[in-house]
């Protein structure tokens, strides 16, 4: 078990930023850690990375308690904070050599070369960090987080502020890294989570409100399904009333309806066909609309 959190609580004054949460992350998993602003994500990550202590409860990395063995824990983790702290006046290679020296690594030159190759910094390695684009600065942040070959990576908003091309580049890099390491990442970009993560943990107001495989969580959302049905022609209001008996009409656009229903998928489809036949209509298109991770996020975090 790479990460274990047991009844973790962090209190600031009268506010519980993290409220008695528990979860585990297995070796080799890429976990999306999601939540609204102020939900407790960054606080949890700071506890896991030994930046701040918990008020109560326990957290461990590779079996080591973050309070009792903080030095050993720091050797096992790589951390990229939301606001990437870099020395802007240092050159890329110089900065990575400096970080490697703080870990007292042997063969620093080789380690720096490996990180430059892995993160694609080759063409920028002789520039000052202040001269780099935001995307390349994030690469430098990832390189410093990985240079000591940690088994666990904790990344807080790794694609924040990047353009679409940079997001794809960093996403691919994280997926590559995740083949050999445990990765826990925080993001507000749901597409990132769906593209990269094996599992999702959603925290809201300091409490975990969802934990599981993204596909499974979406499929059980509200235990309701949505379908889009297009008839051969617009139907009159009296028939719309009949259609509403099958479920809630979420949208209507001429001959096309989006219906949310508690019925089983096959039952709903069968009854829609019966409705069409009884009213001398043809169905031109009928498709199941999948719940999105954004739907799930809104459902479990809305007041």
PAGUKOL-983970 format. One record per residue (C-alpha): residue in three letters; y, x, z. Coordinates in steps of 0.5 Angstrom, whole numbers, plus 500, padded with zeros to 3 digits. Example, Ala and Ser with C-alpha at 12.3 -4.5 7.8 and 13.67 -1.06 7.14 Angstrom:
% PAGUKOL-983970
(site 'ALA',(491,525,516))
(site 'SER',(498,527,514))
***
This chain:
% PAGUKOL-983970
(site 'UNK',(500,500,500))
(site 'UNK',(506,503,498))
(site 'UNK',(511,499,501))
(site 'UNK',(510,494,507))
(site 'UNK',(515,490,511))
(site 'UNK',(514,486,517))
(site 'UNK',(518,481,520))
(site 'UNK',(524,485,518))
(site 'UNK',(531,483,521))
(site 'UNK',(538,486,520))
(site 'UNK',(544,483,524))
(site 'UNK',(551,485,523))
(site 'UNK',(555,481,529))
(site 'UNK',(553,474,529))
(site 'UNK',(551,474,521))
(site 'UNK',(543,475,520))
(site 'UNK',(544,479,513))
(site 'UNK',(536,479,513))
(site 'UNK',(532,474,517))
(site 'UNK',(525,476,519))
(site 'UNK',(522,477,512))
(site 'UNK',(515,480,510))
(site 'UNK',(512,483,504))
(site 'UNK',(508,488,501))
(site 'UNK',(508,492,495))
(site 'UNK',(502,495,492))
(site 'UNK',(502,502,489))
(site 'UNK',(503,502,481))
(site 'UNK',(507,495,481))
(site 'UNK',(514,494,478))
(site 'UNK',(517,489,483))
(site 'UNK',(523,485,481))
(site 'UNK',(527,484,488))
(site 'UNK',(532,478,486))
(site 'UNK',(537,474,490))
(site 'UNK',(545,471,490))
(site 'UNK',(550,476,492))
(site 'UNK',(550,477,499))
(site 'UNK',(543,475,500))
(site 'UNK',(540,481,503))
(site 'UNK',(537,485,497))
(site 'UNK',(542,491,498))
(site 'UNK',(541,491,506))
(site 'UNK',(533,491,505))
(site 'UNK',(533,497,500))
(site 'UNK',(538,501,505))
(site 'UNK',(533,500,510))
(site 'UNK',(527,502,506))
(site 'UNK',(531,508,504))
(site 'UNK',(533,510,511))
(site 'UNK',(540,509,510))
(site 'UNK',(541,504,516))
(site 'UNK',(536,502,521))
(site 'UNK',(533,495,522))
(site 'UNK',(535,490,528))
(site 'UNK',(528,489,529))
(site 'UNK',(521,489,525))
(site 'UNK',(518,494,521))
(site 'UNK',(518,497,515))
(site 'UNK',(514,503,512))
(site 'UNK',(513,507,506))
(site 'UNK',(506,510,504))
(site 'UNK',(504,508,511))
(site 'UNK',(510,512,514))
(site 'UNK',(515,508,519))
(site 'UNK',(522,509,516))
(site 'UNK',(525,509,523))
(site 'UNK',(520,514,526))
(site 'UNK',(519,519,520))
(site 'UNK',(525,518,516))
(site 'UNK',(525,525,513))
(site 'UNK',(518,524,511))
(site 'UNK',(520,518,508))
(site 'UNK',(526,520,504))
(site 'UNK',(521,526,501))
(site 'UNK',(517,520,498))
(site 'UNK',(522,515,495))
(site 'UNK',(527,516,490))
(site 'UNK',(533,512,490))
(site 'UNK',(539,509,485))
(site 'UNK',(544,506,489))
(site 'UNK',(548,500,486))
(site 'UNK',(554,505,485))
(site 'UNK',(551,511,482))
(site 'UNK',(554,517,487))
(site 'UNK',(555,523,482))
(site 'UNK',(559,529,482))
(site 'UNK',(564,528,476))
(site 'UNK',(566,535,476))
(site 'UNK',(559,538,475))
(site 'UNK',(555,539,469))
(site 'UNK',(549,535,468))
(site 'UNK',(544,541,468))
(site 'UNK',(548,544,474))
(site 'UNK',(548,537,478))
(site 'UNK',(540,536,477))
(site 'UNK',(539,544,479))
(site 'UNK',(544,542,486))
(site 'UNK',(540,536,487))
(site 'UNK',(533,540,486))
(site 'UNK',(535,545,491))
(site 'UNK',(537,540,497))
(site 'UNK',(529,538,496))
(site 'UNK',(528,545,497))
(site 'UNK',(523,545,490))
(site 'UNK',(520,551,487))
(site 'UNK',(521,552,480))
(site 'UNK',(527,549,480))
(site 'UNK',(529,550,472))
(site 'UNK',(522,547,470))
(site 'UNK',(523,541,474))
(site 'UNK',(530,540,471))
(site 'UNK',(528,541,464))
(site 'UNK',(522,536,466))
(site 'UNK',(527,531,468))
(site 'UNK',(532,532,462))
(site 'UNK',(526,531,457))
(site 'UNK',(524,524,461))
(site 'UNK',(531,521,461))
(site 'UNK',(533,523,454))
(site 'UNK',(539,527,457))
(site 'UNK',(538,533,452))
(site 'UNK',(544,532,448))
(site 'UNK',(548,531,454))
(site 'UNK',(546,536,459))
(site 'UNK',(551,541,458))
(site 'UNK',(557,536,459))
(site 'UNK',(561,534,465))
(site 'UNK',(558,528,468))
(site 'UNK',(565,525,467))
(site 'UNK',(565,526,460))
(site 'UNK',(558,521,460))
(site 'UNK',(558,514,458))
(site 'UNK',(556,509,463))
(site 'UNK',(549,509,460))
(site 'UNK',(548,516,461))
(site 'UNK',(551,517,468))
(site 'UNK',(545,512,469))
(site 'UNK',(540,516,466))
(site 'UNK',(543,522,471))
(site 'UNK',(542,517,477))
(site 'UNK',(535,516,475))
(site 'UNK',(534,523,474))
(site 'UNK',(536,525,481))
(site 'UNK',(532,520,484))
(site 'UNK',(526,522,480))
(site 'UNK',(527,530,481))
(site 'UNK',(522,531,487))
(site 'UNK',(517,527,484))
(site 'UNK',(517,521,489))
(site 'UNK',(511,516,489))
(site 'UNK',(516,510,490))
(site 'UNK',(523,509,486))
(site 'UNK',(528,504,489))
(site 'UNK',(533,502,484))
(site 'UNK',(539,497,486))
(site 'UNK',(542,494,479))
(site 'UNK',(540,500,475))
(site 'UNK',(543,496,469))
(site 'UNK',(549,494,472))
(site 'UNK',(555,495,467))
(site 'UNK',(551,497,461))
(site 'UNK',(552,495,454))
(site 'UNK',(546,491,451))
(site 'UNK',(543,498,447))
(site 'UNK',(544,502,454))
(site 'UNK',(540,496,457))
(site 'UNK',(534,496,453))
(site 'UNK',(534,504,453))
(site 'UNK',(534,504,461))
(site 'UNK',(529,498,461))
(site 'UNK',(524,502,457))
(site 'UNK',(525,508,461))
(site 'UNK',(524,504,467))
(site 'UNK',(517,501,464))
(site 'UNK',(515,508,462))
(site 'UNK',(516,511,469))
(site 'UNK',(513,505,472))
(site 'UNK',(506,507,469))
(site 'UNK',(506,512,475))
(site 'UNK',(510,510,480))
(site 'UNK',(511,504,485))
(site 'UNK',(518,501,483))
(site 'UNK',(522,496,486))
(site 'UNK',(529,494,483))
(site 'UNK',(534,489,484))
(site 'UNK',(538,486,478))
(site 'UNK',(541,479,476))
(site 'UNK',(539,480,469))
(site 'UNK',(533,475,469))
(site 'UNK',(531,478,462))
(site 'UNK',(530,485,465))
(site 'UNK',(525,482,470))
(site 'UNK',(521,478,465))
(site 'UNK',(521,484,461))
(site 'UNK',(519,489,466))
(site 'UNK',(516,486,473))
(site 'UNK',(509,485,475))
(site 'UNK',(512,481,481))
(site 'UNK',(518,477,483))
(site 'UNK',(521,477,490))
(site 'UNK',(527,472,491))
(site 'UNK',(531,473,497))
(site 'UNK',(536,467,499))
(site 'UNK',(541,468,505))
(site 'UNK',(536,473,508))
(site 'UNK',(530,469,507))
(site 'UNK',(524,470,502))
(site 'UNK',(524,464,498))
(site 'UNK',(519,466,493))
(site 'UNK',(514,471,492))
(site 'UNK',(509,472,486))
(site 'UNK',(507,473,479))
(site 'UNK',(513,471,474))
(site 'UNK',(509,466,470))
(site 'UNK',(505,463,476))
(site 'UNK',(512,462,479))
(site 'UNK',(515,458,473))
(site 'UNK',(509,454,472))
(site 'UNK',(509,451,479))
(site 'UNK',(516,450,479))
(site 'UNK',(517,442,481))
(site 'UNK',(510,441,479))
(site 'UNK',(514,438,473))
(site 'UNK',(514,439,465))
(site 'UNK',(519,438,460))
(site 'UNK',(518,437,453))
(site 'UNK',(522,436,447))
(site 'UNK',(520,430,442))
(site 'UNK',(524,429,435))
(site 'UNK',(522,422,432))
(site 'UNK',(523,420,425))
(site 'UNK',(530,416,427))
(site 'UNK',(534,414,432))
(site 'UNK',(532,409,437))
(site 'UNK',(536,403,440))
(site 'UNK',(538,403,447))
(site 'UNK',(532,398,449))
(site 'UNK',(527,403,447))
(site 'UNK',(531,409,450))
(site 'UNK',(530,405,457))
(site 'UNK',(522,404,455))
(site 'UNK',(522,412,454))
(site 'UNK',(525,413,461))
(site 'UNK',(519,410,464))
(site 'UNK',(515,416,462))
(site 'UNK',(520,421,465))
(site 'UNK',(527,423,466))
(site 'UNK',(531,424,460))
(site 'UNK',(535,431,461))
(site 'UNK',(538,430,454))
(site 'UNK',(539,426,448))
(site 'UNK',(541,428,441))
(site 'UNK',(540,423,436))
(site 'UNK',(533,422,435))
(site 'UNK',(531,428,439))
(site 'UNK',(530,427,447))
(site 'UNK',(528,432,452))
(site 'UNK',(524,429,457))
(site 'UNK',(522,432,464))
(site 'UNK',(516,428,467))
(site 'UNK',(511,429,473))
(site 'UNK',(505,427,468))
(site 'UNK',(500,432,466))
(site 'UNK',(502,435,459))
(site 'UNK',(496,431,456))
(site 'UNK',(498,425,459))
(site 'UNK',(505,425,457))
(site 'UNK',(503,427,450))
(site 'UNK',(498,421,449))
(site 'UNK',(503,416,452))
(site 'UNK',(509,419,447))
(site 'UNK',(504,418,441))
(site 'UNK',(503,411,444))
(site 'UNK',(510,409,444))
(site 'UNK',(511,412,437))
(site 'UNK',(506,408,434))
(site 'UNK',(508,401,438))
(site 'UNK',(515,402,435))
(site 'UNK',(513,404,428))
(site 'UNK',(516,411,429))
(site 'UNK',(513,418,427))
(site 'UNK',(514,424,431))
(site 'UNK',(516,430,427))
(site 'UNK',(516,435,433))
(site 'UNK',(513,435,440))
(site 'UNK',(513,441,444))
(site 'UNK',(513,444,451))
(site 'UNK',(519,447,454))
(site 'UNK',(517,453,459))
(site 'UNK',(521,453,465))
(site 'UNK',(525,460,465))
(site 'UNK',(526,465,471))
(site 'UNK',(533,463,471))
(site 'UNK',(530,455,472))
(site 'UNK',(526,458,478))
(site 'UNK',(532,462,481))
(site 'UNK',(537,456,481))
(site 'UNK',(531,452,484))
(site 'UNK',(530,456,490))
(site 'UNK',(537,459,491))
(site 'UNK',(541,453,490))
(site 'UNK',(544,449,497))
***
